[in-house]
């Protein structure tokens, strides 16, 4: 009997929840700043344009952080990593 009362009270309260949902969905997020985007490698974050050596199947290669269709990614170059 208790479960029926709980169920009916939830059903009766549902229209109130449904009425509040559109307001939450119309809230606008703050504008995105593309300067806040970074590439990640070796446990570090790298800004747009920075270069780092990454391991590839062909051995370590120089890679540059870039934006591809609003997604940060590494562009692997044909240049091998400099010897240190």
Secondary structure, 3 states (H helix, E strand, C coil): CHHHHHHHHHHHHHHHHHHHHHHHHCCCCCCCCHHHCCEEECCEEECCCCEEEEEECCEEEEEEEEEECCEEEEEEEEEECCCC
